[in-house]
Structure formats: structure tokens, C-alpha cells
Amino acid sequence: MDPTTDNAGTTGDPGTARASLEALRAEIAKAVVGQDPAVTGLVVALLCRGHVLLEGVPGVAKTLLVRALASALELDTKRVQFTPDLMPSDVTGSLVYDARTAEFSFQPGPVFTNLLLADEINRTPPKTQSSLLEAMEERQVTVDGTPRPLPDPFLVAATQNPVEYEGTYPLPEAQLDRFLLKLTIPLPSRQDEIDVLTRHAEGFNPRDLRSAGVRPVAGPADLEAARAAVAKTTISPEITAYVVDICRATRESPSLTLGVSPRGATALLATARAWAWLTGRDYVIPDDVKALALPTLRHRVQLRPEAEMEGVTADSVINAILAHVPVPR
């Protein structure tokens, strides 16, 4: 079956699933220019049942990227604009009194979807941010003591502006650790920006993805088959030890006050495994670990203030550790 057909996400075959997921890049490129690494990161998160934090300045197509992914994957998606006055119940849902039946009934919030776009999550106070913690970790929402399961697949794609922008609330460490990946969305290159403006001049409407030609090329069956195949990808003891050595090195770095926890090590192993499968292998190599180390670990470490003043970044510390830790042969 051609993975670019509208019904590509129906077979559940691992080979077809990989081809369909690879086709996502070309499909999303119809709406978003030059963001292949972010697309790959979102696919890896879906394979690992994880969540993604997208960081970048306003206007770099973070929201459009998530919407295009949902359209190409034929997933249900909802968007919440996080603002300072947003309440937790606006996200999770609440009990509503029905005067006709004289009973309370639960009205699901937007979190009950496959792909939740939490737009500008750091614009809302920690109380509302924390409303997502149970949903992200347990994949359920508890209201009035009753747990209510969320759909599967379920992914939170949260966008945030850099914390130096006015009116933002830095995400607490406990919530940052719930995100599998933190992807940085850079400003486009000169040629990419020219391409964006050319598309708009030719009539591209970012609010109408169908008119841009974005159509489903994969679906839930493909994701399920892909996840099963990823779970069978071989990880040698040497690779496991390599991941542990990288994470332990962050805890000993003089530039960091907080290193990567065992949960972070587990996340790095999972993302490397998914990347290995996406690239066509049924075993993990050190390059897979290196390829996913930055997006998996950068938000799980905390810089010392003096290091930050000297221009040190989380990425530079992790890169130095990758260069220092012995690579298994």
C-alpha cells in the first residue's frame, strides 16, 4: 500500500507504519517550512507515549506545527490558550448541575483528546499548570474522587515563549520532568523565511490546512504497530551502561545544581530506541543516544547561577559530557 494514500493508517503492519510515519515530514512540510527536527521529535514522543515542550519566540509556527501533525495523523486535537486567568477546571473539566435531573454531571474539558495543544503554557500560574500533571503522568483525570481515563494515543504538546519575556511563569521542575522532550524552534534561515512569505503571497492560509494539501498519511493503527515494533528493538547492556554514565555525569558536573534523574535516564533510553527503529534498525547504537540526548535531557538539568552568567547553557554542558563519556564499541 502506498503510505501517502488517505487510508495509509489502517493496516497495523510495522513496515507500513514506518513508511507512513516517514511520510509525515513531507506532509507537514506543505504547511510548515524547515522544521524537520521538531517533526521527528513529535513522532518520537508519540512512539514513546511521551509529551513535548516546544520553546521558541512568538511567530515561528509552533502552533501550526502541532495542528499540521494532528491533521496528517488523523488524530482528534484540541487547543487551550493558557492565560493568567485560566482555571484548572477549564482544562480538565468539571461537575455541572443539571436542573432538569437535579444531579451533577461531568463535562469533559479539552484535555479529553488525542493531541492537546497547550498554547503558551508558561503564561498561566503554576496552579493551572499543575492541572496537567495527573493527565500527563497517569493519563487520567480525577474529578470529585472519580478517575476518568484519557483517550489513547494521548500527547500534550505545550508551547512556551522563553522565560525572559514579560508575563511568564517558569514551569516547576516537577512538571518539566513530565515532558519527554524539549524541542527548541529556531528562527528560520533566510531562504526558509523567503519560502514562508512566498507561500503567503500565493494565498496560503494557515487556518485552512486542507486547502494547503495536508491530508492524513498515518493513523492510530500505525502508531500501535510502530510502538509494538519499538518495544522489540534490542538494547545491549553496553548501551544501557552508556546511558547511565551520561546521566550520572550530569550529576557530577560543576556547572549544574541539578543533574538528570533516573526517570531522565529511562526517557533517554526510550527515545534512543524509538529513533533507532525510525531509522530502520532493530537495535540501538551509541549514535542513537547522542542524537536524542539534547532534547531529552536539556530540560532536566539546572545550571548554577554563576555558570549561567558566564554564558554556559544546558546544551553546552550536555555536549561536553557527550564528548567526555567513553563510547561503547
DRENDO-1510 file (C-alpha; in Angstrom, 1 decimal, always signed):
<recs>
REC; n; res; u; v; w
REC; 1; MET; +0.0; +0.0; +0.0 .
REC; 2; ASP; +1.2; +3.5; -0.8 .
REC; 3; PRO; +1.8; +5.2; +2.5 .
REC; 4; THR; +0.7; +8.5; +1.1 .
REC; 5; THR; -2.8; +7.4; +0.4 .
REC; 6; ASP; -5.6; +8.7; +2.6 .
REC; 7; ASN; -6.1; +5.2; +4.1 .
REC; 8; ALA; -2.5; +4.6; +5.0 .
REC; 9; GLY; -3.0; +4.3; +8.7 .
REC; 10; THR; -5.2; +1.2; +8.7 .
REC; 11; THR; -3.1; -1.9; +8.2 .
REC; 12; GLY; -1.2; -2.1; +11.5 .
REC; 13; ASP; +1.9; -3.6; +9.7 .
REC; 14; PRO; +5.2; -2.4; +11.2 .
REC; 15; GLY; +6.8; -1.9; +7.7 .
REC; 16; THR; +3.9; +0.1; +6.5 .
REC; 17; ALA; +3.8; +2.0; +9.8 .
REC; 18; ARG; +7.4; +3.1; +9.4 .
REC; 19; ALA; +6.8; +4.3; +5.9 .
REC; 20; SER; +3.6; +6.2; +6.9 .
REC; 21; LEU; +5.4; +7.9; +9.8 .
REC; 22; GLU; +8.3; +8.9; +7.5 .
REC; 23; ALA; +5.7; +10.4; +5.1 .
REC; 24; LEU; +4.7; +12.8; +7.9 .
REC; 25; ARG; +7.7; +15.0; +7.2 .
REC; 26; ALA; +6.7; +15.6; +3.6 .
REC; 27; GLU; +3.0; +16.1; +4.5 .
REC; 28; ILE; +3.7; +18.6; +7.3 .
REC; 29; ALA; +6.2; +20.5; +5.1 .
REC; 30; LYS; +3.2; +21.5; +3.0 .
REC; 31; ALA; +2.2; +23.8; +5.9 .
REC; 32; VAL; +5.4; +24.3; +7.9 .
REC; 33; VAL; +8.8; +25.2; +6.3 .
REC; 34; GLY; +12.1; +23.9; +7.6 .
REC; 35; GLN; +11.2; +22.2; +10.9 .
REC; 36; ASP; +12.1; +18.6; +10.3 .
REC; 37; PRO; +13.9; +18.1; +13.7 .
REC; 38; ALA; +10.7; +19.2; +15.5 .
REC; 39; VAL; +8.5; +16.9; +13.4 .
REC; 40; THR; +10.8; +14.0; +14.2 .
REC; 41; GLY; +10.8; +14.8; +17.9 .
REC; 42; LEU; +7.0; +14.8; +18.0 .
REC; 43; VAL; +6.9; +11.4; +16.3 .
REC; 44; VAL; +9.4; +10.0; +18.7 .
REC; 45; ALA; +7.2; +11.3; +21.6 .
REC; 46; LEU; +4.2; +9.6; +20.2 .
REC; 47; LEU; +6.1; +6.3; +19.8 .
REC; 48; CYS; +7.2; +6.6; +23.5 .
REC; 49; ARG; +3.9; +7.8; +24.8 .
REC; 50; GLY; +5.6; +10.9; +26.0 .
REC; 51; HIS; +4.9; +14.7; +25.9 .
REC; 52; VAL; +6.7; +17.5; +24.2 .
REC; 53; LEU; +7.6; +21.1; +25.2 .
REC; 54; LEU; +8.1; +23.4; +22.2 .
REC; 55; GLU; +10.1; +26.5; +23.0 .
REC; 56; GLY; +10.7; +29.5; +20.7 .
REC; 57; VAL; +9.9; +33.1; +20.2 .
REC; 58; PRO; +6.4; +34.1; +19.0 .
REC; 59; GLY; +5.7; +33.7; +15.3 .
REC; 60; VAL; +7.9; +30.6; +14.5 .
REC; 61; ALA; +4.9; +28.3; +13.7 .
REC; 62; LYS; +4.9; +26.3; +16.9 .
REC; 63; THR; +1.1; +26.1; +16.9 .
REC; 64; LEU; +0.9; +25.5; +13.2 .
REC; 65; LEU; +3.3; +22.6; +13.5 .
REC; 66; VAL; +1.2; +20.8; +16.1 .
REC; 67; ARG; -2.0; +21.4; +14.1 .
REC; 68; ALA; -0.4; +20.1; +10.9 .
REC; 69; LEU; +0.8; +17.0; +12.8 .
REC; 70; ALA; -2.7; +16.3; +14.0 .
REC; 71; SER; -4.1; +16.6; +10.5 .
REC; 72; ALA; -1.5; +14.4; +9.0 .
REC; 73; LEU; -2.0; +11.7; +11.7 .
REC; 74; GLU; -5.8; +11.9; +11.6 .
REC; 75; LEU; -6.0; +12.4; +15.4 .
REC; 76; ASP; -8.5; +14.4; +17.4 .
REC; 77; THR; -6.9; +17.6; +18.6 .
REC; 78; LYS; -8.0; +20.4; +20.9 .
REC; 79; ARG; -6.2; +23.7; +21.7 .
REC; 80; VAL; -6.2; +25.6; +25.0 .
REC; 81; GLN; -4.8; +29.1; +25.1 .
REC; 82; PHE; -3.1; +29.4; +28.5 .
REC; 83; THR; -3.7; +32.8; +30.1 .
REC; 84; PRO; -3.2; +34.2; +33.7 .
REC; 85; ASP; -6.9; +33.8; +34.5 .
REC; 86; LEU; -7.3; +30.2; +33.2 .
REC; 87; MET; -8.6; +27.9; +35.9 .
REC; 88; PRO; -7.7; +24.1; +36.3 .
REC; 89; SER; -11.3; +23.1; +35.6 .
REC; 90; ASP; -11.1; +24.9; +32.2 .
REC; 91; VAL; -8.5; +22.3; +31.2 .
REC; 92; THR; -9.7; +19.1; +33.0 .
REC; 93; GLY; -13.5; +19.6; +33.0 .
REC; 94; SER; -15.9; +20.0; +36.0 .
REC; 95; LEU; -19.1; +18.8; +37.5 .
REC; 96; VAL; -22.1; +20.8; +36.3 .
REC; 97; TYR; -25.5; +20.8; +37.9 .
REC; 98; ASP; -28.4; +19.8; +35.7 .
REC; 99; ALA; -31.6; +21.4; +36.9 .
REC; 100; ARG; -33.8; +19.0; +35.0 .
REC; 101; THR; -32.4; +15.9; +36.6 .
REC; 102; ALA; -31.3; +17.6; +39.9 .
REC; 103; GLU; -28.0; +15.8; +39.5 .
REC; 104; PHE; -24.4; +16.8; +38.8 .
REC; 105; SER; -22.9; +15.5; +35.6 .
REC; 106; PHE; -19.3; +15.6; +34.4 .
REC; 107; GLN; -18.5; +17.9; +31.5 .
REC; 108; PRO; -15.1; +16.8; +30.0 .
REC; 109; GLY; -12.6; +19.6; +29.4 .
REC; 110; PRO; -10.3; +19.9; +26.3 .
REC; 111; VAL; -7.8; +17.5; +27.9 .
REC; 112; PHE; -10.0; +14.7; +26.7 .
REC; 113; THR; -8.5; +14.4; +23.2 .
REC; 114; ASN; -5.6; +12.6; +21.4 .
REC; 115; LEU; -3.4; +15.7; +20.9 .
REC; 116; LEU; -3.7; +18.6; +23.3 .
REC; 117; LEU; -2.1; +21.8; +22.2 .
REC; 118; ALA; -1.3; +23.7; +25.4 .
REC; 119; ASP; -0.5; +27.1; +23.8 .
REC; 120; GLU; +1.9; +29.3; +25.8 .
REC; 121; ILE; +1.7; +27.2; +28.9 .
REC; 122; ASN; +4.1; +29.4; +30.8 .
REC; 123; ARG; +1.6; +32.3; +30.5 .
REC; 124; THR; -0.6; +30.8; +33.3 .
REC; 125; PRO; +0.2; +30.4; +37.0 .
REC; 126; PRO; +1.6; +27.2; +38.5 .
REC; 127; LYS; -1.9; +26.2; +39.9 .
REC; 128; THR; -3.3; +25.8; +36.4 .
REC; 129; GLN; -0.1; +24.3; +35.0 .
REC; 130; SER; -0.3; +21.6; +37.7 .
REC; 131; SER; -3.8; +20.6; +36.4 .
REC; 132; LEU; -2.0; +18.8; +33.6 .
REC; 133; LEU; +0.3; +16.7; +35.9 .
REC; 134; GLU; -2.0; +13.9; +36.5 .
REC; 135; ALA; -3.2; +13.8; +32.9 .
REC; 136; MET; +0.4; +13.7; +31.6 .
REC; 137; GLU; +1.7; +11.0; +34.1 .
REC; 138; GLU; -1.3; +8.8; +34.8 .
REC; 139; ARG; -3.3; +9.5; +31.6 .
REC; 140; GLN; -6.4; +10.1; +33.6 .
REC; 141; VAL; -8.2; +13.0; +35.2 .
REC; 142; THR; -9.7; +12.7; +38.7 .
REC; 143; VAL; -12.7; +15.0; +39.5 .
REC; 144; ASP; -14.7; +14.6; +42.7 .
REC; 145; GLY; -12.7; +11.4; +43.6 .
REC; 146; THR; -13.6; +9.6; +40.3 .
REC; 147; PRO; -10.7; +8.8; +37.9 .
REC; 148; ARG; -11.6; +9.2; +34.2 .
REC; 149; PRO; -9.2; +7.7; +31.6 .
REC; 150; LEU; -8.0; +9.8; +28.7 .
REC; 151; PRO; -8.0; +8.5; +25.1 .
REC; 152; ASP; -5.1; +6.6; +23.6 .
REC; 153; PRO; -3.0; +7.9; +22.0 .
REC; 154; PHE; -2.7; +11.0; +24.2 .
REC; 155; LEU; +0.0; +13.6; +23.8 .
REC; 156; VAL; +0.4; +17.1; +25.3 .
REC; 157; ALA; +2.3; +19.4; +23.0 .
REC; 158; ALA; +2.9; +22.6; +25.1 .
REC; 159; THR; +4.4; +25.7; +23.6 .
REC; 160; GLN; +6.2; +28.3; +25.6 .
REC; 161; ASN; +7.9; +31.6; +25.0 .
REC; 162; PRO; +11.4; +32.0; +26.5 .
REC; 163; VAL; +11.1; +33.0; +30.2 .
REC; 164; GLU; +12.7; +36.3; +29.7 .
REC; 165; TYR; +9.5; +37.5; +28.0 .
REC; 166; GLU; +7.3; +39.6; +30.2 .
REC; 167; GLY; +4.4; +38.0; +32.0 .
REC; 168; THR; +5.6; +34.4; +32.0 .
REC; 169; TYR; +5.8; +31.8; +34.8 .
REC; 170; PRO; +8.7; +29.4; +34.7 .
REC; 171; LEU; +7.5; +25.8; +34.7 .
REC; 172; PRO; +8.3; +24.0; +38.0 .
REC; 173; GLU; +10.8; +21.2; +37.9 .
REC; 174; ALA; +8.2; +18.5; +38.7 .
REC; 175; GLN; +6.3; +19.5; +35.6 .
REC; 176; LEU; +9.3; +19.9; +33.3 .
REC; 177; ASP; +10.3; +16.3; +34.2 .
REC; 178; ARG; +6.9; +15.1; +32.8 .
REC; 179; PHE; +7.9; +16.2; +29.3 .
REC; 180; LEU; +9.7; +13.6; +27.4 .
REC; 181; LEU; +11.3; +16.1; +25.1 .
REC; 182; LYS; +12.0; +19.8; +25.0 .
REC; 183; LEU; +12.4; +20.9; +21.4 .
REC; 184; THR; +13.7; +24.4; +20.5 .
REC; 185; ILE; +12.1; +26.0; +17.5 .
REC; 186; PRO; +14.7; +28.4; +16.0 .
REC; 187; LEU; +14.1; +31.4; +13.8 .
REC; 188; PRO; +14.1; +30.3; +10.1 .
REC; 189; SER; +17.0; +30.7; +7.8 .
REC; 190; ARG; +16.9; +33.5; +5.2 .
REC; 191; GLN; +15.8; +31.1; +2.5 .
REC; 192; ASP; +13.2; +29.4; +4.6 .
REC; 193; GLU; +11.7; +32.8; +5.5 .
REC; 194; ILE; +11.6; +33.7; +1.9 .
REC; 195; ASP; +9.7; +30.5; +1.2 .
REC; 196; VAL; +7.2; +31.3; +4.0 .
REC; 197; LEU; +6.5; +34.7; +2.6 .
REC; 198; THR; +6.2; +33.3; -0.9 .
REC; 199; ARG; +3.6; +30.8; +0.2 .
REC; 200; HIS; +1.6; +33.5; +1.9 .
REC; 201; ALA; +1.8; +35.7; -1.1 .
REC; 202; GLU; +0.4; +32.8; -3.2 .
REC; 203; GLY; -2.6; +32.5; -0.9 .
REC; 204; PHE; -1.6; +30.1; +1.8 .
REC; 205; ASN; -4.0; +30.2; +4.8 .
REC; 206; PRO; -2.6; +28.7; +8.0 .
REC; 207; ARG; -6.1; +28.3; +9.4 .
REC; 208; ASP; -7.1; +26.0; +6.5 .
REC; 209; LEU; -4.7; +23.1; +6.3 .
REC; 210; ARG; -6.9; +21.2; +3.9 .
REC; 211; SER; -6.6; +23.9; +1.3 .
REC; 212; ALA; -2.8; +23.6; +1.7 .
REC; 213; GLY; -3.0; +19.9; +0.8 .
REC; 214; VAL; -2.3; +18.5; +4.2 .
REC; 215; ARG; -4.1; +15.1; +4.5 .
REC; 216; PRO; -3.9; +12.0; +6.7 .
REC; 217; VAL; -0.9; +9.7; +5.9 .
REC; 218; ALA; -0.9; +7.7; +9.1 .
REC; 219; GLY; -3.3; +6.9; +11.9 .
REC; 220; PRO; -3.8; +5.2; +15.3 .
REC; 221; ALA; -3.2; +1.7; +13.8 .
REC; 222; ASP; +0.2; +2.7; +12.5 .
REC; 223; LEU; +1.1; +4.2; +15.9 .
REC; 224; GLU; +0.1; +1.0; +17.7 .
REC; 225; ALA; +2.1; -1.2; +15.2 .
REC; 226; ALA; +5.1; +1.1; +15.5 .
REC; 227; ARG; +5.0; +1.1; +19.3 .
REC; 228; ALA; +5.0; -2.7; +19.3 .
REC; 229; ALA; +7.9; -2.8; +16.9 .
REC; 230; VAL; +9.9; -0.2; +19.0 .
REC; 231; ALA; +9.3; -2.4; +22.1 .
REC; 232; LYS; +11.1; -5.2; +20.3 .
REC; 233; THR; +14.2; -3.1; +19.4 .
REC; 234; THR; +17.2; -4.6; +21.1 .
REC; 235; ILE; +19.2; -2.7; +23.7 .
REC; 236; SER; +22.6; -4.2; +24.6 .
REC; 237; PRO; +24.0; -3.9; +28.2 .
REC; 238; GLU; +26.7; -1.7; +26.9 .
REC; 239; ILE; +24.2; +0.8; +25.6 .
REC; 240; THR; +22.3; +0.8; +28.9 .
REC; 241; ALA; +25.5; +1.5; +30.7 .
REC; 242; TYR; +26.4; +4.3; +28.3 .
REC; 243; VAL; +23.0; +6.0; +29.0 .
REC; 244; VAL; +23.6; +5.6; +32.8 .
REC; 245; ASP; +27.2; +7.1; +32.5 .
REC; 246; ILE; +25.9; +10.1; +30.6 .
REC; 247; CYS; +23.2; +10.8; +33.2 .
REC; 248; ARG; +25.5; +10.2; +36.2 .
REC; 249; ALA; +28.0; +12.7; +34.6 .
REC; 250; THR; +25.4; +15.4; +34.7 .
REC; 251; ARG; +25.0; +14.9; +38.5 .
REC; 252; GLU; +28.8; +15.5; +38.9 .
REC; 253; SER; +29.1; +18.5; +36.5 .
REC; 254; PRO; +30.4; +21.6; +38.3 .
REC; 255; SER; +28.2; +23.8; +36.1 .
REC; 256; LEU; +24.9; +22.2; +37.3 .
REC; 257; THR; +23.0; +22.3; +40.6 .
REC; 258; LEU; +20.6; +19.6; +39.3 .
REC; 259; GLY; +21.5; +16.6; +37.2 .
REC; 260; VAL; +19.4; +14.1; +35.3 .
REC; 261; SER; +17.3; +11.8; +37.5 .
REC; 262; PRO; +16.8; +8.0; +36.8 .
REC; 263; ARG; +13.5; +9.0; +35.2 .
REC; 264; GLY; +15.5; +11.0; +32.7 .
REC; 265; ALA; +17.8; +8.1; +32.0 .
REC; 266; THR; +14.8; +5.9; +31.3 .
REC; 267; ALA; +13.5; +8.6; +29.0 .
REC; 268; LEU; +16.8; +8.8; +27.1 .
REC; 269; LEU; +16.8; +5.0; +26.6 .
REC; 270; ALA; +13.2; +5.1; +25.3 .
REC; 271; THR; +13.8; +7.9; +22.8 .
REC; 272; ALA; +17.0; +6.4; +21.5 .
REC; 273; ARG; +15.1; +3.1; +21.0 .
REC; 274; ALA; +12.4; +4.9; +19.0 .
REC; 275; TRP; +14.9; +6.8; +16.9 .
REC; 276; ALA; +16.7; +3.5; +16.1 .
REC; 277; TRP; +13.5; +2.0; +14.9 .
REC; 278; LEU; +12.6; +5.0; +12.8 .
REC; 279; THR; +16.0; +4.9; +11.1 .
REC; 280; GLY; +15.4; +1.3; +10.1 .
REC; 281; ARG; +17.3; -0.7; +12.7 .
REC; 282; ASP; +16.1; -3.2; +15.3 .
REC; 283; TYR; +18.9; -2.4; +17.7 .
REC; 284; VAL; +20.2; +0.7; +19.4 .
REC; 285; ILE; +23.7; +2.1; +18.7 .
REC; 286; PRO; +25.5; +5.0; +20.6 .
REC; 287; ASP; +24.7; +7.5; +17.8 .
REC; 288; ASP; +21.0; +7.0; +18.6 .
REC; 289; VAL; +21.7; +8.0; +22.2 .
REC; 290; LYS; +23.7; +11.0; +21.1 .
REC; 291; ALA; +21.0; +12.1; +18.6 .
REC; 292; LEU; +18.3; +12.3; +21.3 .
REC; 293; ALA; +20.4; +13.4; +24.3 .
REC; 294; LEU; +19.9; +17.1; +23.9 .
REC; 295; PRO; +16.1; +17.2; +23.5 .
REC; 296; THR; +15.6; +14.5; +26.2 .
REC; 297; LEU; +17.9; +15.9; +28.8 .
REC; 298; ARG; +18.2; +19.7; +28.4 .
REC; 299; HIS; +15.1; +20.5; +30.5 .
REC; 300; ARG; +16.0; +18.0; +33.2 .
REC; 301; VAL; +19.2; +19.8; +34.4 .
REC; 302; GLN; +19.6; +23.1; +36.2 .
REC; 303; LEU; +22.5; +25.5; +35.7 .
REC; 304; ARG; +24.4; +27.2; +38.6 .
REC; 305; PRO; +23.8; +30.9; +38.5 .
REC; 306; GLU; +27.5; +31.7; +38.1 .
REC; 307; ALA; +27.7; +29.3; +35.1 .
REC; 308; GLU; +24.7; +30.9; +33.6 .
REC; 309; MET; +26.3; +34.4; +34.0 .
REC; 310; GLU; +29.4; +33.1; +32.1 .
REC; 311; GLY; +27.2; +32.1; +29.1 .
REC; 312; VAL; +27.1; +28.4; +29.8 .
REC; 313; THR; +23.9; +26.7; +28.6 .
REC; 314; ALA; +22.3; +23.3; +29.3 .
REC; 315; ASP; +23.1; +22.3; +25.7 .
REC; 316; SER; +26.7; +23.1; +26.0 .
REC; 317; VAL; +27.1; +21.2; +29.3 .
REC; 318; ILE; +25.4; +18.1; +27.8 .
REC; 319; ASN; +27.5; +18.3; +24.6 .
REC; 320; ALA; +30.7; +18.5; +26.7 .
REC; 321; ILE; +29.5; +15.4; +28.6 .
REC; 322; LEU; +28.8; +13.5; +25.4 .
REC; 323; ALA; +32.3; +14.3; +24.2 .
REC; 324; HIS; +33.8; +13.1; +27.5 .
REC; 325; VAL; +31.9; +9.9; +28.4 .
REC; 326; PRO; +33.6; +6.9; +26.7 .
REC; 327; VAL; +31.5; +5.5; +23.8 .
REC; 328; PRO; +31.0; +1.7; +23.8 .
REC; 329; ARG; +32.4; -0.2; +20.9 .
</recs>
